[in-house]
């Protein structure tokens, strides 16, 4: 049950930030909003939702 509400919060934070936030930034955002959640939980739920942050690097 908690996973379902966290999935909604994660998806909301992801889309509100132009779909570029990864697990670490979403985890920090949720904790700032007052939702205590572990980073590994955010990572697991993001995998279940099939979302990933933007990958930046050299070409």
N, CA, C and O atoms as a Maestro MAE file, in Angstrom:
{
 s_m_m2io_version
 :::
 2.0.0
}

f_m_ct {
 s_m_title
 :::
 protein
 m_atom[236] {
  # First column is atom index #
  i_m_mmod_type
  r_m_x_coord
  r_m_y_coord
  r_m_z_coord
  i_m_residue_number
  s_m_chain_name
  s_m_pdb_residue_name
  s_m_pdb_atom_name
  i_m_atomic_number
  :::
  1 25 0.834 -1.189 0.000 1 A "UNK " " N  " 7
  2 3 0.000 0.000 0.000 1 A "UNK " " CA " 6
  3 2 0.880 1.255 0.000 1 A "UNK " " C  " 6
  4 15 0.612 2.200 -0.742 1 A "UNK " " O  " 8
  5 25 1.916 1.266 0.820 2 A "UNK " " N  " 7
  6 3 2.819 2.424 0.851 2 A "UNK " " CA " 6
  7 2 3.519 2.587 -0.492 2 A "UNK " " C  " 6
  8 15 3.747 3.706 -0.952 2 A "UNK " " O  " 8
  9 25 3.861 1.449 -1.123 3 A "UNK " " N  " 7
  10 3 4.528 1.519 -2.423 3 A "UNK " " CA " 6
  11 2 3.675 2.260 -3.445 3 A "UNK " " C  " 6
  12 15 4.194 3.044 -4.240 3 A "UNK " " O  " 8
  13 25 2.375 2.015 -3.426 4 A "UNK " " N  " 7
  14 3 1.494 2.642 -4.414 4 A "UNK " " CA " 6
  15 2 1.460 4.155 -4.242 4 A "UNK " " C  " 6
  16 15 1.506 4.890 -5.228 4 A "UNK " " O  " 8
  17 25 1.379 4.627 -3.003 5 A "UNK " " N  " 7
  18 3 1.356 6.080 -2.814 5 A "UNK " " CA " 6
  19 2 2.714 6.689 -3.112 5 A "UNK " " C  " 6
  20 15 2.792 7.815 -3.604 5 A "UNK " " O  " 8
  21 25 3.790 5.958 -2.821 6 A "UNK " " N  " 7
  22 3 5.128 6.456 -3.149 6 A "UNK " " CA " 6
  23 2 5.337 6.508 -4.656 6 A "UNK " " C  " 6
  24 15 5.979 7.427 -5.165 6 A "UNK " " O  " 8
  25 25 4.799 5.529 -5.370 7 A "UNK " " N  " 7
  26 3 4.919 5.535 -6.832 7 A "UNK " " CA " 6
  27 2 4.271 6.788 -7.409 7 A "UNK " " C  " 6
  28 15 4.806 7.403 -8.331 7 A "UNK " " O  " 8
  29 25 3.117 7.161 -6.862 8 A "UNK " " N  " 7
  30 3 2.432 8.363 -7.346 8 A "UNK " " CA " 6
  31 2 3.273 9.608 -7.058 8 A "UNK " " C  " 6
  32 15 3.384 10.494 -7.905 8 A "UNK " " O  " 8
  33 25 3.861 9.673 -5.866 9 A "UNK " " N  " 7
  34 3 4.697 10.825 -5.511 9 A "UNK " " CA " 6
  35 2 5.951 10.887 -6.372 9 A "UNK " " C  " 6
  36 15 6.364 11.967 -6.795 9 A "UNK " " O  " 8
  37 25 6.558 9.732 -6.631 10 A "UNK " " N  " 7
  38 3 7.768 9.672 -7.458 10 A "UNK " " CA " 6
  39 2 7.441 10.128 -8.878 10 A "UNK " " C  " 6
  40 15 8.174 10.925 -9.463 10 A "UNK " " O  " 8
  41 25 6.350 9.625 -9.423 11 A "UNK " " N  " 7
  42 3 5.965 10.002 -10.782 11 A "UNK " " CA " 6
  43 2 5.672 11.496 -10.859 11 A "UNK " " C  " 6
  44 15 6.043 12.155 -11.831 11 A "UNK " " O  " 8
  45 25 5.015 12.026 -9.849 12 A "UNK " " N  " 7
  46 3 4.702 13.457 -9.815 12 A "UNK " " CA " 6
  47 2 5.980 14.304 -9.770 12 A "UNK " " C  " 6
  48 15 6.099 15.292 -10.495 12 A "UNK " " O  " 8
  49 25 6.939 13.910 -8.912 13 A "UNK " " N  " 7
  50 3 8.204 14.647 -8.805 13 A "UNK " " CA " 6
  51 2 8.998 14.532 -10.107 13 A "UNK " " C  " 6
  52 15 9.643 15.493 -10.528 13 A "UNK " " O  " 8
  53 25 8.955 13.371 -10.737 14 A "UNK " " N  " 7
  54 3 9.683 13.133 -11.986 14 A "UNK " " CA " 6
  55 2 9.155 14.028 -13.100 14 A "UNK " " C  " 6
  56 15 9.931 14.673 -13.805 14 A "UNK " " O  " 8
  57 25 7.829 14.067 -13.258 15 A "UNK " " N  " 7
  58 3 7.255 14.864 -14.341 15 A "UNK " " CA " 6
  59 2 7.337 16.363 -14.047 15 A "UNK " " C  " 6
  60 15 7.475 17.166 -14.970 15 A "UNK " " O  " 8
  61 25 7.253 16.743 -12.777 16 A "UNK " " N  " 7
  62 3 7.332 18.164 -12.422 16 A "UNK " " CA " 6
  63 2 8.714 18.739 -12.701 16 A "UNK " " C  " 6
  64 15 8.860 19.950 -12.869 16 A "UNK " " O  " 8
  65 25 9.721 17.888 -12.752 17 A "UNK " " N  " 7
  66 3 11.087 18.347 -12.980 17 A "UNK " " CA " 6
  67 2 11.593 17.950 -14.357 17 A "UNK " " C  " 6
  68 15 12.742 17.540 -14.525 17 A "UNK " " O  " 8
  69 25 10.709 18.083 -15.336 18 A "UNK " " N  " 7
  70 3 11.052 17.892 -16.762 18 A "UNK " " CA " 6
  71 2 11.590 16.504 -17.092 18 A "UNK " " C  " 6
  72 15 12.325 16.337 -18.065 18 A "UNK " " O  " 8
  73 25 11.227 15.515 -16.289 19 A "UNK " " N  " 7
  74 3 11.584 14.104 -16.528 19 A "UNK " " CA " 6
  75 2 13.097 13.885 -16.614 19 A "UNK " " C  " 6
  76 15 13.562 13.024 -17.361 19 A "UNK " " O  " 8
  77 25 13.860 14.666 -15.845 20 A "UNK " " N  " 7
  78 3 15.311 14.503 -15.876 20 A "UNK " " CA " 6
  79 2 15.878 14.068 -14.522 20 A "UNK " " C  " 6
  80 15 17.034 13.649 -14.454 20 A "UNK " " O  " 8
  81 25 15.098 14.158 -13.449 21 A "UNK " " N  " 7
  82 3 15.605 13.802 -12.126 21 A "UNK " " CA " 6
  83 2 15.820 12.303 -12.009 21 A "UNK " " C  " 6
  84 15 14.996 11.504 -12.453 21 A "UNK " " O  " 8
  85 25 16.932 11.941 -11.410 22 A "UNK " " N  " 7
  86 3 17.223 10.553 -11.113 22 A "UNK " " CA " 6
  87 2 16.779 10.221 -9.698 22 A "UNK " " C  " 6
  88 15 16.134 11.030 -9.032 22 A "UNK " " O  " 8
  89 25 17.131 9.017 -9.245 23 A "UNK " " N  " 7
  90 3 16.683 8.537 -7.939 23 A "UNK " " CA " 6
  91 2 17.184 9.420 -6.801 23 A "UNK " " C  " 6
  92 15 16.440 9.692 -5.859 23 A "UNK " " O  " 8
  93 25 18.428 9.867 -6.878 24 A "UNK " " N  " 7
  94 3 18.979 10.660 -5.781 24 A "UNK " " CA " 6
  95 2 18.251 11.981 -5.616 24 A "UNK " " C  " 6
  96 15 17.934 12.377 -4.494 24 A "UNK " " O  " 8
  97 25 17.980 12.670 -6.723 25 A "UNK " " N  " 7
  98 3 17.293 13.957 -6.633 25 A "UNK " " CA " 6
  99 2 15.823 13.786 -6.244 25 A "UNK " " C  " 6
  100 15 15.286 14.594 -5.485 25 A "UNK " " O  " 8
  101 25 15.180 12.757 -6.749 26 A "UNK " " N  " 7
  102 3 13.792 12.500 -6.359 26 A "UNK " " CA " 6
  103 2 13.727 12.152 -4.876 26 A "UNK " " C  " 6
  104 15 12.828 12.609 -4.170 26 A "UNK " " O  " 8
  105 25 14.669 11.350 -4.402 27 A "UNK " " N  " 7
  106 3 14.739 10.979 -2.990 27 A "UNK " " CA " 6
  107 2 14.883 12.228 -2.115 27 A "UNK " " C  " 6
  108 15 14.208 12.363 -1.094 27 A "UNK " " O  " 8
  109 25 15.770 13.135 -2.530 28 A "UNK " " N  " 7
  110 3 15.953 14.380 -1.769 28 A "UNK " " CA " 6
  111 2 14.695 15.239 -1.806 28 A "UNK " " C  " 6
  112 15 14.318 15.831 -0.795 28 A "UNK " " O  " 8
  113 25 14.052 15.310 -2.952 29 A "UNK " " N  " 7
  114 3 12.826 16.096 -3.100 29 A "UNK " " CA " 6
  115 2 11.714 15.555 -2.194 29 A "UNK " " C  " 6
  116 15 11.022 16.327 -1.530 29 A "UNK " " O  " 8
  117 25 11.545 14.233 -2.170 30 A "UNK " " N  " 7
  118 3 10.503 13.641 -1.328 30 A "UNK " " CA " 6
  119 2 10.788 13.899 0.147 30 A "UNK " " C  " 6
  120 15 9.867 14.186 0.912 30 A "UNK " " O  " 8
  121 25 12.045 13.800 0.552 31 A "UNK " " N  " 7
  122 3 12.384 14.054 1.950 31 A "UNK " " CA " 6
  123 2 12.173 15.523 2.311 31 A "UNK " " C  " 6
  124 15 11.777 15.835 3.434 31 A "UNK " " O  " 8
  125 25 12.435 16.425 1.366 32 A "UNK " " N  " 7
  126 3 12.173 17.847 1.596 32 A "UNK " " CA " 6
  127 2 10.689 18.114 1.788 32 A "UNK " " C  " 6
  128 15 10.303 18.990 2.563 32 A "UNK " " O  " 8
  129 25 9.852 17.349 1.075 33 A "UNK " " N  " 7
  130 3 8.406 17.507 1.184 33 A "UNK " " CA " 6
  131 2 7.853 16.869 2.452 33 A "UNK " " C  " 6
  132 15 6.671 17.024 2.758 33 A "UNK " " O  " 8
  133 25 8.704 16.149 3.198 34 A "UNK " " N  " 7
  134 3 8.265 15.544 4.451 34 A "UNK " " CA " 6
  135 2 7.919 14.073 4.362 34 A "UNK " " C  " 6
  136 15 7.395 13.504 5.320 34 A "UNK " " O  " 8
  137 25 8.200 13.443 3.230 35 A "UNK " " N  " 7
  138 3 7.946 12.014 3.060 35 A "UNK " " CA " 6
  139 2 9.246 11.261 3.334 35 A "UNK " " C  " 6
  140 15 10.155 11.263 2.502 35 A "UNK " " O  " 8
  141 25 9.334 10.620 4.494 36 A "UNK " " N  " 7
  142 3 10.545 9.885 4.839 36 A "UNK " " CA " 6
  143 2 10.567 8.573 4.065 36 A "UNK " " C  " 6
  144 15 9.697 7.716 4.224 36 A "UNK " " O  " 8
  145 25 11.580 8.446 3.229 37 A "UNK " " N  " 7
  146 3 11.697 7.254 2.388 37 A "UNK " " CA " 6
  147 2 13.182 6.997 2.149 37 A "UNK " " C  " 6
  148 15 13.977 7.933 2.069 37 A "UNK " " O  " 8
  149 25 13.546 5.726 2.036 38 A "UNK " " N  " 7
  150 3 14.935 5.359 1.786 38 A "UNK " " CA " 6
  151 2 15.248 5.503 0.295 38 A "UNK " " C  " 6
  152 15 14.375 5.327 -0.554 38 A "UNK " " O  " 8
  153 25 16.502 5.823 -0.005 39 A "UNK " " N  " 7
  154 3 16.892 5.996 -1.408 39 A "UNK " " CA " 6
  155 2 16.772 4.690 -2.182 39 A "UNK " " C  " 6
  156 15 16.392 4.697 -3.352 39 A "UNK " " O  " 8
  157 25 17.095 3.569 -1.539 40 A "UNK " " N  " 7
  158 3 16.990 2.285 -2.238 40 A "UNK " " CA " 6
  159 2 15.536 1.977 -2.607 40 A "UNK " " C  " 6
  160 15 15.274 1.318 -3.614 40 A "UNK " " O  " 8
  161 25 14.604 2.450 -1.798 41 A "UNK " " N  " 7
  162 3 13.187 2.268 -2.105 41 A "UNK " " CA " 6
  163 2 12.803 3.088 -3.325 41 A "UNK " " C  " 6
  164 15 12.071 2.611 -4.192 41 A "UNK " " O  " 8
  165 25 13.296 4.320 -3.395 42 A "UNK " " N  " 7
  166 3 13.032 5.167 -4.565 42 A "UNK " " CA " 6
  167 2 13.615 4.512 -5.808 42 A "UNK " " C  " 6
  168 15 12.970 4.485 -6.856 42 A "UNK " " O  " 8
  169 25 14.836 3.983 -5.701 43 A "UNK " " N  " 7
  170 3 15.469 3.317 -6.844 43 A "UNK " " CA " 6
  171 2 14.640 2.125 -7.311 43 A "UNK " " C  " 6
  172 15 14.429 1.945 -8.511 43 A "UNK " " O  " 8
  173 25 14.171 1.314 -6.370 44 A "UNK " " N  " 7
  174 3 13.387 0.120 -6.710 44 A "UNK " " CA " 6
  175 2 12.070 0.512 -7.382 44 A "UNK " " C  " 6
  176 15 11.683 -0.076 -8.392 44 A "UNK " " O  " 8
  177 25 11.388 1.500 -6.820 45 A "UNK " " N  " 7
  178 3 10.104 1.912 -7.388 45 A "UNK " " CA " 6
  179 2 10.277 2.576 -8.749 45 A "UNK " " C  " 6
  180 15 9.414 2.434 -9.616 45 A "UNK " " O  " 8
  181 25 11.374 3.296 -8.950 46 A "UNK " " N  " 7
  182 3 11.632 3.877 -10.265 46 A "UNK " " CA " 6
  183 2 11.854 2.779 -11.300 46 A "UNK " " C  " 6
  184 15 11.408 2.897 -12.441 46 A "UNK " " O  " 8
  185 25 12.543 1.712 -10.900 47 A "UNK " " N  " 7
  186 3 12.724 0.577 -11.821 47 A "UNK " " CA " 6
  187 2 11.371 -0.037 -12.162 47 A "UNK " " C  " 6
  188 15 11.115 -0.370 -13.319 47 A "UNK " " O  " 8
  189 25 10.497 -0.191 -11.155 48 A "UNK " " N  " 7
  190 3 9.170 -0.760 -11.404 48 A "UNK " " CA " 6
  191 2 8.342 0.129 -12.327 48 A "UNK " " C  " 6
  192 15 7.553 -0.369 -13.130 48 A "UNK " " O  " 8
  193 25 8.521 1.448 -12.212 49 A "UNK " " N  " 7
  194 3 7.793 2.392 -13.066 49 A "UNK " " CA " 6
  195 2 8.462 2.564 -14.431 49 A "UNK " " C  " 6
  196 15 7.918 3.239 -15.305 49 A "UNK " " O  " 8
  197 25 9.621 1.965 -14.616 50 A "UNK " " N  " 7
  198 3 10.387 2.070 -15.860 50 A "UNK " " CA " 6
  199 2 10.749 3.514 -16.182 50 A "UNK " " C  " 6
  200 15 10.660 3.943 -17.333 50 A "UNK " " O  " 8
  201 25 11.162 4.264 -15.152 51 A "UNK " " N  " 7
  202 3 11.619 5.622 -15.392 51 A "UNK " " CA " 6
  203 2 13.063 5.752 -14.925 51 A "UNK " " C  " 6
  204 15 13.486 5.098 -13.972 51 A "UNK " " O  " 8
  205 25 13.798 6.594 -15.605 52 A "UNK " " N  " 7
  206 3 15.203 6.831 -15.255 52 A "UNK " " CA " 6
  207 2 15.514 8.284 -15.531 52 A "UNK " " C  " 6
  208 15 14.913 8.904 -16.408 52 A "UNK " " O  " 8
  209 25 16.446 8.819 -14.787 53 A "UNK " " N  " 7
  210 3 16.857 10.203 -14.964 53 A "UNK " " CA " 6
  211 2 17.673 10.362 -16.232 53 A "UNK " " C  " 6
  212 15 18.114 9.383 -16.834 53 A "UNK " " O  " 8
  213 25 17.864 11.608 -16.624 54 A "UNK " " N  " 7
  214 3 18.658 11.903 -17.814 54 A "UNK " " CA " 6
  215 2 20.119 11.530 -17.554 54 A "UNK " " C  " 6
  216 15 20.661 11.808 -16.484 54 A "UNK " " O  " 8
  217 25 20.736 10.905 -18.532 55 A "UNK " " N  " 7
  218 3 22.139 10.512 -18.422 55 A "UNK " " CA " 6
  219 2 22.954 11.513 -19.220 55 A "UNK " " C  " 6
  220 15 22.766 11.687 -20.424 55 A "UNK " " O  " 8
  221 25 23.863 12.164 -18.513 56 A "UNK " " N  " 7
  222 3 24.722 13.150 -19.176 56 A "UNK " " CA " 6
  223 2 26.151 12.648 -19.140 56 A "UNK " " C  " 6
  224 15 26.581 12.029 -18.167 56 A "UNK " " O  " 8
  225 25 26.866 12.914 -20.184 57 A "UNK " " N  " 7
  226 3 28.245 12.485 -20.226 57 A "UNK " " CA " 6
  227 2 28.922 13.001 -21.480 57 A "UNK " " C  " 6
  228 15 28.360 13.792 -22.237 57 A "UNK " " O  " 8
  229 25 30.133 12.537 -21.678 58 A "UNK " " N  " 7
  230 3 30.875 12.965 -22.860 58 A "UNK " " CA " 6
  231 2 30.465 12.160 -24.073 58 A "UNK " " C  " 6
  232 15 30.027 11.015 -23.960 58 A "UNK " " O  " 8
  233 25 30.610 12.762 -25.214 59 A "UNK " " N  " 7
  234 3 30.271 12.060 -26.458 59 A "UNK " " CA " 6
  235 2 31.500 11.600 -27.188 59 A "UNK " " C  " 6
  236 15 31.394 10.993 -28.253 59 A "UNK " " O  " 8
  :::
 }
 m_bond[235] {
  # First column is bond index #
  i_m_from
  i_m_to
  i_m_order
  :::
  1 1 2 1
  2 2 3 1
  3 3 4 2
  4 3 5 1
  5 5 6 1
  6 6 7 1
  7 7 8 2
  8 7 9 1
  9 9 10 1
  10 10 11 1
  11 11 12 2
  12 11 13 1
  13 13 14 1
  14 14 15 1
  15 15 16 2
  16 15 17 1
  17 17 18 1
  18 18 19 1
  19 19 20 2
  20 19 21 1
  21 21 22 1
  22 22 23 1
  23 23 24 2
  24 23 25 1
  25 25 26 1
  26 26 27 1
  27 27 28 2
  28 27 29 1
  29 29 30 1
  30 30 31 1
  31 31 32 2
  32 31 33 1
  33 33 34 1
  34 34 35 1
  35 35 36 2
  36 35 37 1
  37 37 38 1
  38 38 39 1
  39 39 40 2
  40 39 41 1
  41 41 42 1
  42 42 43 1
  43 43 44 2
  44 43 45 1
  45 45 46 1
  46 46 47 1
  47 47 48 2
  48 47 49 1
  49 49 50 1
  50 50 51 1
  51 51 52 2
  52 51 53 1
  53 53 54 1
  54 54 55 1
  55 55 56 2
  56 55 57 1
  57 57 58 1
  58 58 59 1
  59 59 60 2
  60 59 61 1
  61 61 62 1
  62 62 63 1
  63 63 64 2
  64 63 65 1
  65 65 66 1
  66 66 67 1
  67 67 68 2
  68 67 69 1
  69 69 70 1
  70 70 71 1
  71 71 72 2
  72 71 73 1
  73 73 74 1
  74 74 75 1
  75 75 76 2
  76 75 77 1
  77 77 78 1
  78 78 79 1
  79 79 80 2
  80 79 81 1
  81 81 82 1
  82 82 83 1
  83 83 84 2
  84 83 85 1
  85 85 86 1
  86 86 87 1
  87 87 88 2
  88 87 89 1
  89 89 90 1
  90 90 91 1
  91 91 92 2
  92 91 93 1
  93 93 94 1
  94 94 95 1
  95 95 96 2
  96 95 97 1
  97 97 98 1
  98 98 99 1
  99 99 100 2
  100 99 101 1
  101 101 102 1
  102 102 103 1
  103 103 104 2
  104 103 105 1
  105 105 106 1
  106 106 107 1
  107 107 108 2
  108 107 109 1
  109 109 110 1
  110 110 111 1
  111 111 112 2
  112 111 113 1
  113 113 114 1
  114 114 115 1
  115 115 116 2
  116 115 117 1
  117 117 118 1
  118 118 119 1
  119 119 120 2
  120 119 121 1
  121 121 122 1
  122 122 123 1
  123 123 124 2
  124 123 125 1
  125 125 126 1
  126 126 127 1
  127 127 128 2
  128 127 129 1
  129 129 130 1
  130 130 131 1
  131 131 132 2
  132 131 133 1
  133 133 134 1
  134 134 135 1
  135 135 136 2
  136 135 137 1
  137 137 138 1
  138 138 139 1
  139 139 140 2
  140 139 141 1
  141 141 142 1
  142 142 143 1
  143 143 144 2
  144 143 145 1
  145 145 146 1
  146 146 147 1
  147 147 148 2
  148 147 149 1
  149 149 150 1
  150 150 151 1
  151 151 152 2
  152 151 153 1
  153 153 154 1
  154 154 155 1
  155 155 156 2
  156 155 157 1
  157 157 158 1
  158 158 159 1
  159 159 160 2
  160 159 161 1
  161 161 162 1
  162 162 163 1
  163 163 164 2
  164 163 165 1
  165 165 166 1
  166 166 167 1
  167 167 168 2
  168 167 169 1
  169 169 170 1
  170 170 171 1
  171 171 172 2
  172 171 173 1
  173 173 174 1
  174 174 175 1
  175 175 176 2
  176 175 177 1
  177 177 178 1
  178 178 179 1
  179 179 180 2
  180 179 181 1
  181 181 182 1
  182 182 183 1
  183 183 184 2
  184 183 185 1
  185 185 186 1
  186 186 187 1
  187 187 188 2
  188 187 189 1
  189 189 190 1
  190 190 191 1
  191 191 192 2
  192 191 193 1
  193 193 194 1
  194 194 195 1
  195 195 196 2
  196 195 197 1
  197 197 198 1
  198 198 199 1
  199 199 200 2
  200 199 201 1
  201 201 202 1
  202 202 203 1
  203 203 204 2
  204 203 205 1
  205 205 206 1
  206 206 207 1
  207 207 208 2
  208 207 209 1
  209 209 210 1
  210 210 211 1
  211 211 212 2
  212 211 213 1
  213 213 214 1
  214 214 215 1
  215 215 216 2
  216 215 217 1
  217 217 218 1
  218 218 219 1
  219 219 220 2
  220 219 221 1
  221 221 222 1
  222 222 223 1
  223 223 224 2
  224 223 225 1
  225 225 226 1
  226 226 227 1
  227 227 228 2
  228 227 229 1
  229 229 230 1
  230 230 231 1
  231 231 232 2
  232 231 233 1
  233 233 234 1
  234 234 235 1
  235 235 236 2
  :::
 }
}
